[in-house]
Amino acid sequence: ADEFDLRRVGVRNEPLFVGLASAAARMPYDLQPQHTASMLWAFAVCAVVEGADSLADTVHLNMQRGPPQCEARHAAGMLWSLAVLPVRHEPLCCRILSGVSGGGIDALARDGPAHLASIAWSVARLTCSSHSGFRIALRSNVDGLLASLAGSLAELSDGRQQNIASVVRALYDMGLADTARALIIRTEDAEVSPGAEAWSAWLCGAACVGDADVESRAWRGLAAASGDGLPYDGPRQVAVLNAAAVRALTTGHPDLAAVALDGMGDSANALSAHLWRRLGRQSRGGASDSPGECIS
């Protein structure tokens, strides 16, 4: 116990971090990518600000010794660190992106979908989100983007579903709503089930940019995701599709409201019947058309 006390195990030693940054500055060209990524990551995880800007300068100097080149796993670690630290080093961020984006989606996803998602999440929070090479890499190969995120498995793991959701949110945060739209269409065409979190990300993003069609697609996907593999079957799916219809009606899209209500088939409930009446049509489910006192 005394030994642990003296060594202050588990306590941040900020002078040590400052010393590491100073030592790195004296040998910028001797550092390997794994060294720079690991040091920046340590500063970020331990929330050490002092010395972080000096280390970022050193890493930038290190990356200027040759053509821009960076492995996706190293880029992910460094960009994440820059995103969570109060140090905004745009020249370093742009250099990293130039090094990892040159090979397009294939290069960005070479080390796995988690690193690709981490890069997208980080860039969306940094001032270098306007980097043309990175944006072109995302926009120019949506099929490759989906394949990299989803893989070839019929059932996507929770991790892959979270990666898709993270990339969808990043696309909207970066102003790439057109790419998010293309991605949801490719997802549907490929019959990929990205999970409720991803559908919700599309739903929120589309609502923010006023894309009613993508919002409607996301509602339907969310309904299917809530049914244990039985699309539009059961009260949870009916509740989601009713919400989709209400949203479509309030935004002036009765055609999309009808699409949502049609999706539930004979499972319609009283609210569904009321919404059908709002559209001037008869419910297919034979449910009572009395929606209750709270619905008008």
Beta strands, then each sheet from edge to edge (+ up, - down):
end
